[in-house]
Every structure is written in C-alpha cells, then in structure tokens.
Amino acid sequence: MNTKSRRLSLVAGAVVLSLTAAACGSSSSSSDSTATTAAAAETTAAAAAETTAAAAETTAAAAETTTAPAAGGEMVDASKITATLNASGATFPQAFYEEAIAEFQKSAPNVTINYGGGGSGKGRQDLADQLVDFAGSDGTAAAEDLPKFKGGDFLYIPTVLAPITVSYNLDVAGLQLSPTTLAGIFQRTITKWNDPAIAAENTGATLPDTDIVVVHRADGSGTTGNFTKFLDAAVGAGGSGVWTLKSGSTVEWPADTQAGQGNSGVAQIVKDTKGAIGYVDLSDAKASGLTFAKIENKAGKFVEPTLEATSAAAANVKVKDDLTFFTGWADGDTSYPIAAQTWVLVYKKQTDKDKALATKAFLQYVLTDGQDLAPSIDFAPLPKDLATKALAALDTLEIPS
C-alpha cells in the first residue's frame, strides 16, 4: 500500500470511529453530541477533498503516460509504431547492430530496420545525401564535409566499443608487436616474418623466412581510420615520426598490398593467405578463426585484444560535449592500444514522426537493454555514464508533431 492509500485509509477510519462515538454517547449532553457530529462532518469533507486530489493526480499521471513517446526523458513505446528504417555504414559494429535489431523487433513488430554496411565512409555519405535514416560510423565527419549534410546538424550517438585486432596467418602463437614494428610492416619497410625487429620482440619464437602479405580495407573505413590514428598517435605525428602515411578512413597504402571489402573481406584474405597480416575487428576475427597478436600499449605492456582491455582503455579517454572521443592509444597499464568506438549518426531535426520515434526507440534500446547483448558477440558495452549522456542527447531529437 502506498503512502497516499494509507493516508486515505486512516481518514476513513477516523470517520467510522467518530460516528461510532456519536452513536454510543446517548448519556452525553446535547452539546457533546453536536460537537461530535460537527467533527465527523469536518473529517468526511477532508476525506472527500483528499480523494478528489488523488483522482486529479491520477488523471495527470495518465495524461503524462499517454504523451510519453514524444516527451523528453521518456522511453518510446515501440509496440505502437509502424515504420521502416534504412541505414548503412560501418561494418565494425554490424554484427552487434544485426543482433540488436533482431531483439528490438520482438517488442516492435511493425518496425523494420535494414542495415546495409558498406563502410563508415559510405554511411556518412548516404546520410549526407539523405539516402538513409541513420548511419553507422567508427569515425567523425571532417569539418569541411559538414556543410554537405543536407539534413543539417546531426548527433553522434555512441553505441558499443571493441578492439581492432592485428590478425595474422602464421604458425607462431602469441606474437608480440610494437607500434614501431607495425608501422614498418604496414609501410613495407619490414617484409619478412623473421625480420630482426620482429625477432627482438618475440625472443624464443621460431620465425619463418616467409614474405609478409599486408591486407587492408578497400573501402572508406572507420576501422582504417582508427587503426591509422593509433599509429599516427603512437609513432607518427604524435610520436617518433616513423609512421608517415598519416591517418584517415582511406590512406595511400603501398602498391604491393592487398585490399578487402569490409572487415569480413580483410578477415577472409588473411585466413586464405599464408604470411598475411591485417587489421580486423574482434568479432569478425573470431568468427573467421584468426590468430591475433598482442600489441604494445602506451605503458610499454603487450596486451591482448580483449573486451576487458577495451573497457580499460575507455575508462581513460576524454569525451567531448558532442560525445565524440578516441579510445585508441589510451593511458593505463591494462589498456589495449587499438581499442575503438563507433557511433550512430542521426539528423537532429527529423521530418517524419513515425520514423523519428522508431529511430529514437531503437537507439534507446541499444543504449539500455541492448548493451547486455554486446559481450556475447565480442563487443564491450559503453561505460554507464556515457550511455546516460547518449540517452540525454537522444532527447534533443526534434520530432514532428
């Protein structure tokens, strides 16, 4: 029983007691009887007023619940929405999005969500051209590209985190690689697996005289952006200067390298090519049965690409007001140095009410119950404070009436 119900019960009880006292007081004086009757009337009036106030409050609460889908801070009731959403973009979080969509649609049977992948660059371009309702991207849009987004300002909604593995095809377990050595491998100044630089970081390992085959992304990719940004921060412009290819969703790779479409494409080439090495998200690397290296972090520790090491990195990053951040090359002894983040990009000013509500409902799910799905498919959930900030950002969506 809540406080209000208890209060009403006590008032009702007082009325009964007053009336009983009046009935039993036949030997009392007339003035006493009159006083008792007046007290009972006053108590009855108080109870009636209390009941009226409670009814008014209940009516207000019902009205508030009815308008919850459009109200700030409220969870949208997806079961009442009919809409089809189309999206494209990053392949890095695609396995997570596909799982989240399938689970979300169990409570939103009339909402269809199609996520086409294609890479972060494609997602951002499709959103700019208003070809999709939202886009997946592991990287941020360049300042010079912002005026090209036809729908105006957009939000960055972080969704999950995951490590980018350095996967290889070699009969050597537990390979360790520093950022300097990685830079040499991907720039093709280190071309053999028994190179002295690799041997120095893997004492006791028997390294074959096998050619190194470098594999990278063919499409504009947030995974490429995060991998090269890590190298640039560690041993490029932000470090020793060894890395000279800079960073971006596309870079000028050496001519004698191979390219794969999407993370799964890179994973497949590495799997099929003896001596190959490439950067692949953990989910695709594990799905393809790849072997991946330990990478030296900022503290000088060689760390495996685990979800725990990714969360450790995320705990050491600074998040900007627009919810953008970089998880790679983070401080901390246990941080994995090529941890990566990903976002859903969505226009702030929406033009279709049903699509806007469906988008908000899906992203609310991703940021709440959907986070529980992440570890089972090799993604790390967001830190809780970041998920809370992302939910608050969603409440700034301008939904048509």
C-alpha positions as CSV (number, residue, x, y, z in Angstrom):
1,M,0.0,0.0,0.0
2,N,1.5,3.4,-0.9
3,T,1.6,6.5,1.3
4,K,-1.5,8.1,-0.3
5,S,-3.6,4.9,0.2
6,R,-2.5,4.6,3.8
7,R,-3.5,8.2,4.4
8,L,-7.0,7.7,2.9
9,S,-7.5,4.6,5.0
10,L,-6.6,6.4,8.2
11,V,-9.1,9.2,7.3
12,A,-11.8,6.7,6.6
13,G,-11.1,5.0,9.8
14,A,-11.4,8.3,11.7
15,V,-14.9,8.8,10.2
16,V,-16.0,5.4,11.4
17,L,-14.7,6.0,14.9
18,S,-16.4,9.4,15.1
19,L,-19.7,8.1,14.0
20,T,-19.5,5.1,16.5
21,A,-18.6,7.5,19.3
22,A,-21.7,9.6,18.4
23,A,-24.0,6.6,18.4
24,C,-22.7,5.3,21.8
25,G,-22.9,8.7,23.6
26,S,-26.7,8.7,24.5
27,S,-25.8,9.5,28.1
28,S,-23.7,12.6,27.0
29,S,-25.0,16.1,26.9
30,S,-26.6,17.6,23.8
31,S,-23.6,20.0,23.3
32,D,-21.2,17.0,23.3
33,S,-23.4,15.3,20.6
34,T,-23.4,18.4,18.5
35,A,-19.6,18.7,18.7
36,T,-19.1,15.1,17.7
37,T,-21.4,15.4,14.7
38,A,-19.5,18.5,13.6
39,A,-16.2,16.8,13.9
40,A,-17.5,13.9,11.8
41,A,-18.7,16.2,9.1
42,E,-15.4,18.0,9.0
43,T,-13.5,14.7,8.7
44,T,-15.8,13.5,6.0
45,A,-15.2,16.7,4.0
46,A,-11.4,16.2,4.4
47,A,-11.6,12.7,3.1
48,A,-13.6,13.8,0.1
49,A,-11.1,16.5,-0.7
50,E,-8.2,14.1,-0.3
51,T,-10.0,11.6,-2.7
52,T,-10.6,14.4,-5.3
53,A,-7.0,15.4,-5.2
54,A,-5.8,11.8,-5.6
55,A,-8.1,11.4,-8.6
56,A,-6.8,14.6,-10.2
57,E,-3.2,13.4,-9.7
58,T,-4.0,10.0,-11.2
59,T,-5.6,11.7,-14.2
60,A,-2.5,13.9,-14.7
61,A,-0.2,10.8,-14.5
62,A,-2.3,9.1,-17.1
63,A,-2.0,12.1,-19.4
64,E,1.7,12.1,-18.9
65,T,2.0,8.4,-19.8
66,T,-0.1,8.9,-23.0
67,T,2.3,11.6,-24.3
68,A,5.5,9.6,-23.3
69,P,6.7,8.8,-26.8
70,A,7.4,12.4,-27.6
71,A,8.4,13.6,-24.2
72,G,12.0,14.2,-23.2
73,G,13.5,11.6,-20.9
74,E,10.7,9.1,-21.6
75,M,11.2,5.7,-23.3
76,V,9.3,5.4,-26.5
77,D,6.7,2.6,-26.7
78,A,7.9,0.9,-29.9
79,S,5.0,-1.6,-29.9
80,K,2.7,1.2,-31.2
81,I,4.9,2.4,-34.1
82,T,4.8,1.3,-37.7
83,A,7.8,2.4,-39.7
84,T,10.6,1.2,-42.0
85,L,14.2,2.5,-41.3
86,N,17.1,2.1,-43.8
87,A,20.7,2.6,-42.6
88,S,24.2,1.9,-43.9
89,G,27.7,2.4,-42.7
90,A,30.4,0.8,-40.5
91,T,31.0,-3.0,-40.8
92,F,32.9,-2.8,-37.5
93,P,29.7,-2.9,-35.3
94,Q,27.5,-4.6,-37.9
95,A,27.3,-7.9,-36.0
96,F,26.1,-6.1,-32.9
97,Y,23.6,-4.0,-34.9
98,E,22.1,-7.1,-36.5
99,E,21.7,-8.8,-33.2
100,A,20.2,-5.6,-31.6
101,I,17.8,-5.2,-34.5
102,A,16.5,-8.7,-34.2
103,E,16.0,-8.4,-30.4
104,F,14.4,-4.9,-30.7
105,Q,11.9,-6.1,-33.3
106,K,10.5,-8.6,-30.8
107,S,8.9,-5.7,-29.0
108,A,8.4,-3.6,-32.1
109,P,6.7,-6.0,-34.6
110,N,5.7,-3.2,-37.0
111,V,9.2,-1.6,-37.2
112,T,11.6,-2.8,-39.9
113,I,15.2,-1.8,-39.8
114,N,17.6,-2.6,-42.7
115,Y,21.3,-2.0,-42.0
116,G,23.4,-2.4,-45.2
117,G,27.0,-2.0,-44.0
118,G,29.3,-0.7,-46.8
119,G,31.8,1.1,-44.5
120,S,31.8,4.2,-42.4
121,G,32.6,6.4,-45.4
122,K,29.5,5.1,-47.3
123,G,27.3,5.6,-44.2
124,R,28.4,9.2,-43.8
125,Q,27.9,9.9,-47.5
126,D,24.5,8.2,-47.6
127,L,23.4,10.3,-44.6
128,A,24.7,13.5,-46.1
129,D,22.7,12.7,-49.3
130,Q,19.6,11.8,-47.1
131,L,19.5,8.3,-48.6
132,V,19.3,6.7,-45.2
133,D,17.5,7.4,-41.9
134,F,20.7,6.9,-39.9
135,A,24.3,5.9,-40.5
136,G,26.9,3.8,-38.7
137,S,30.4,5.3,-38.4
138,D,33.5,4.5,-36.5
139,G,35.0,7.9,-37.3
140,T,33.8,11.5,-37.2
141,A,33.0,13.6,-40.2
142,A,35.7,16.1,-41.4
143,A,34.9,19.7,-40.7
144,E,34.9,20.6,-44.4
145,D,32.3,17.9,-45.1
146,L,29.7,19.2,-42.5
147,P,28.1,21.7,-44.9
148,K,27.4,18.8,-47.3
149,F,24.9,17.1,-44.9
150,K,21.6,18.1,-46.5
151,G,19.6,17.5,-43.4
152,G,21.6,19.9,-41.3
153,D,23.1,19.2,-37.8
154,F,23.4,15.6,-36.7
155,L,24.0,13.8,-33.4
156,Y,26.8,11.4,-32.6
157,I,25.2,8.6,-30.5
158,P,27.9,6.1,-29.3
159,T,26.8,2.5,-29.2
160,V,29.5,0.0,-28.3
161,L,33.3,-0.5,-28.1
162,A,35.6,-3.2,-29.4
163,P,39.2,-3.9,-30.1
164,I,40.7,-3.9,-33.5
165,T,42.9,-7.0,-33.8
166,V,46.1,-7.3,-35.7
167,S,45.4,-10.8,-37.2
168,Y,47.9,-12.9,-38.9
169,N,48.3,-16.2,-40.7
170,L,51.5,-17.9,-39.4
171,D,52.3,-21.0,-37.4
172,V,53.5,-18.9,-34.5
173,A,51.4,-18.4,-31.4
174,G,51.5,-15.4,-29.1
175,L,53.1,-13.0,-31.4
176,Q,54.0,-9.6,-29.9
177,L,54.3,-6.4,-32.0
178,S,55.1,-2.8,-31.0
179,P,53.7,0.2,-32.8
180,T,57.1,0.9,-34.4
181,T,57.3,-2.6,-35.8
182,L,53.6,-2.4,-37.0
183,A,54.4,0.8,-38.8
184,G,57.3,-0.9,-40.6
185,I,55.2,-3.9,-41.6
186,F,52.3,-1.8,-43.0
187,Q,54.6,0.6,-44.7
188,R,56.5,-2.3,-46.2
189,T,59.9,-1.5,-44.7
190,I,59.6,-4.8,-42.9
191,T,58.8,-7.5,-45.4
192,K,59.9,-10.8,-43.9
193,W,58.5,-12.5,-40.8
194,N,62.0,-13.3,-39.4
195,D,63.0,-9.6,-39.6
196,P,65.3,-8.6,-36.7
197,A,62.7,-6.1,-35.4
198,I,60.0,-8.8,-35.1
199,A,62.5,-11.3,-33.6
200,A,63.6,-8.8,-31.0
201,E,60.0,-8.6,-29.7
202,N,59.5,-12.3,-29.8
203,T,62.5,-13.9,-28.2
204,G,62.3,-17.7,-28.2
205,A,59.9,-17.8,-31.1
206,T,60.9,-19.6,-34.3
207,L,60.0,-17.1,-37.0
208,P,60.0,-18.4,-40.6
209,D,61.6,-16.7,-43.6
210,T,58.2,-16.0,-45.1
211,D,57.1,-13.0,-47.0
212,I,54.7,-10.7,-45.1
213,V,51.4,-10.0,-47.1
214,V,49.8,-6.8,-45.9
215,V,46.0,-6.7,-46.1
216,H,43.9,-3.5,-45.6
217,R,40.5,-2.2,-46.3
218,A,39.4,-1.3,-49.8
219,D,36.5,0.9,-48.8
220,G,36.4,4.1,-46.8
221,S,36.6,2.7,-43.4
222,G,36.3,3.8,-39.8
223,T,38.4,0.7,-38.9
224,T,41.1,2.0,-41.1
225,G,40.7,5.4,-39.5
226,N,41.1,4.1,-36.0
227,F,44.0,1.8,-36.9
228,T,46.0,4.6,-38.6
229,K,45.0,7.1,-36.0
230,F,46.6,4.8,-33.4
231,L,49.8,4.5,-35.4
232,D,49.9,8.2,-36.0
233,A,49.4,8.9,-32.3
234,A,52.0,6.3,-31.2
235,V,54.8,6.6,-33.7
236,G,53.6,9.2,-36.3
237,A,53.0,12.9,-36.0
238,G,52.2,12.4,-32.3
239,G,55.3,10.2,-31.7
240,S,58.6,9.4,-33.2
241,G,57.6,10.1,-36.8
242,V,58.2,6.6,-38.1
243,W,54.6,6.3,-39.4
244,T,54.4,8.5,-42.4
245,L,51.0,7.5,-44.0
246,K,49.1,9.8,-41.6
247,S,45.5,8.7,-40.7
248,G,42.1,8.6,-42.2
249,S,39.3,6.4,-43.5
250,T,41.5,5.9,-46.6
251,V,45.3,6.2,-46.9
252,E,47.8,5.7,-49.7
253,W,48.9,2.1,-49.0
254,P,52.0,0.7,-50.7
255,A,51.2,-0.8,-54.1
256,D,52.2,-4.4,-53.2
257,T,49.5,-4.7,-50.5
258,Q,46.1,-6.4,-50.8
259,A,42.7,-4.9,-50.1
260,G,39.5,-6.5,-48.8
261,Q,35.9,-5.1,-48.7
262,G,34.7,-4.6,-45.2
263,N,36.1,-6.2,-42.0
264,S,34.9,-9.6,-43.2
265,G,36.7,-9.2,-46.5
266,V,40.0,-8.4,-44.8
267,A,39.5,-11.4,-42.5
268,Q,38.9,-13.7,-45.4
269,I,42.1,-12.7,-47.2
270,V,44.2,-13.1,-44.0
271,K,42.6,-16.6,-43.5
272,D,43.3,-17.7,-47.0
273,T,46.8,-16.3,-47.4
274,K,49.9,-17.7,-45.7
275,G,52.0,-15.0,-44.2
276,A,49.2,-12.4,-44.3
277,I,48.6,-9.7,-41.7
278,G,45.7,-7.3,-41.4
279,Y,43.6,-5.3,-39.0
280,V,40.1,-6.7,-38.2
281,D,37.5,-6.1,-35.5
282,L,37.4,-8.8,-32.8
283,S,34.0,-10.2,-33.8
284,D,35.0,-10.9,-37.4
285,A,38.4,-12.1,-36.4
286,K,37.0,-14.7,-34.0
287,A,34.2,-15.7,-36.5
288,S,36.9,-16.4,-39.1
289,G,39.1,-18.3,-36.6
290,L,42.0,-15.9,-36.9
291,T,45.1,-15.7,-34.7
292,F,45.9,-12.2,-33.4
293,A,48.9,-10.5,-31.8
294,K,49.5,-8.8,-28.5
295,I,50.2,-5.1,-29.1
296,E,52.4,-2.9,-27.0
297,N,50.5,-0.1,-25.3
298,K,51.3,3.4,-24.2
299,A,52.7,2.0,-20.9
300,G,55.0,-0.4,-22.7
301,K,52.9,-3.5,-21.9
302,F,52.0,-6.1,-24.6
303,V,48.2,-6.5,-24.3
304,E,45.7,-8.9,-25.9
305,P,42.7,-7.5,-27.7
306,T,40.1,-8.4,-25.1
307,L,36.8,-6.7,-24.1
308,E,38.3,-6.1,-20.6
309,A,41.3,-4.3,-22.1
310,T,39.0,-2.3,-24.3
311,S,36.9,-1.2,-21.3
312,A,40.2,-0.3,-19.5
313,A,41.1,2.0,-22.4
314,A,37.6,3.5,-22.5
315,A,38.0,4.4,-18.8
316,N,40.9,6.6,-19.7
317,V,39.5,8.7,-22.5
318,K,38.1,12.2,-22.5
319,V,34.6,12.5,-24.1
320,K,33.8,15.8,-25.8
321,D,30.5,17.6,-25.5
322,D,29.3,16.2,-28.8
323,L,30.0,12.7,-27.5
324,T,33.0,12.1,-29.8
325,F,36.2,10.6,-28.5
326,F,39.1,8.4,-29.4
327,T,39.7,5.2,-27.5
328,G,43.0,4.2,-29.1
329,W,46.4,4.8,-27.6
330,A,44.9,5.4,-24.1
331,D,46.7,5.6,-20.9
332,G,46.8,2.7,-18.5
333,D,48.8,-0.5,-18.0
334,T,46.0,-2.8,-19.0
335,S,44.6,-0.7,-21.9
336,Y,44.5,-2.3,-25.3
337,P,46.1,0.4,-27.6
338,I,43.8,-0.2,-30.7
339,A,40.5,-0.1,-28.9
340,A,37.8,1.6,-31.0
341,Q,34.5,3.3,-30.7
342,T,31.5,3.6,-33.0
343,W,28.5,5.8,-33.4
344,V,25.1,6.1,-35.0
345,L,24.8,9.4,-36.8
346,V,21.2,10.8,-37.0
347,Y,19.9,14.1,-38.0
348,K,18.7,16.3,-35.1
349,K,15.8,17.7,-37.0
350,Q,13.5,14.8,-38.0
351,T,10.9,15.2,-40.8
352,D,8.8,12.0,-40.4
353,K,7.2,11.5,-37.0
354,D,6.9,7.7,-37.2
355,K,10.4,7.2,-38.4
356,A,11.7,9.6,-35.8
357,L,10.0,7.7,-33.0
358,A,11.2,4.4,-34.4
359,T,14.8,5.6,-34.6
360,K,14.6,7.0,-31.1
361,A,13.1,3.8,-29.7
362,F,15.7,1.6,-31.4
363,L,18.6,3.7,-30.1
364,Q,17.1,3.8,-26.6
365,Y,17.1,0.0,-26.7
366,V,20.7,-0.1,-27.9
367,L,21.8,2.2,-25.1
368,T,19.8,0.2,-22.4
369,D,18.9,-3.5,-22.7
370,G,20.9,-3.8,-25.9
371,Q,24.1,-3.2,-24.0
372,D,23.7,-6.6,-22.4
373,L,23.9,-8.3,-25.8
374,A,27.4,-6.8,-26.6
375,P,29.8,-9.2,-24.8
376,S,28.2,-12.3,-26.3
377,I,29.1,-11.1,-29.8
378,D,32.6,-9.7,-28.8
379,F,31.8,-6.1,-28.2
380,A,32.3,-4.1,-25.0
381,P,29.3,-2.1,-23.6
382,L,29.6,1.6,-23.1
383,P,30.6,3.0,-19.7
384,K,27.3,3.7,-17.9
385,D,27.9,7.4,-17.6
386,L,28.5,7.6,-21.4
387,A,25.3,5.7,-22.1
388,T,23.4,8.1,-19.9
389,K,24.8,11.1,-21.8
390,A,23.9,9.4,-25.1
391,L,20.3,8.9,-23.9
392,A,20.1,12.6,-23.0
393,A,21.4,13.5,-26.4
394,L,18.6,11.4,-28.0
395,D,16.1,13.6,-26.1
396,T,17.2,16.6,-28.3
397,L,15.8,14.9,-31.4
398,E,13.3,17.3,-32.9
399,I,10.3,15.1,-33.6
400,P,7.4,16.4,-35.7
401,S,4.0,16.7,-34.0
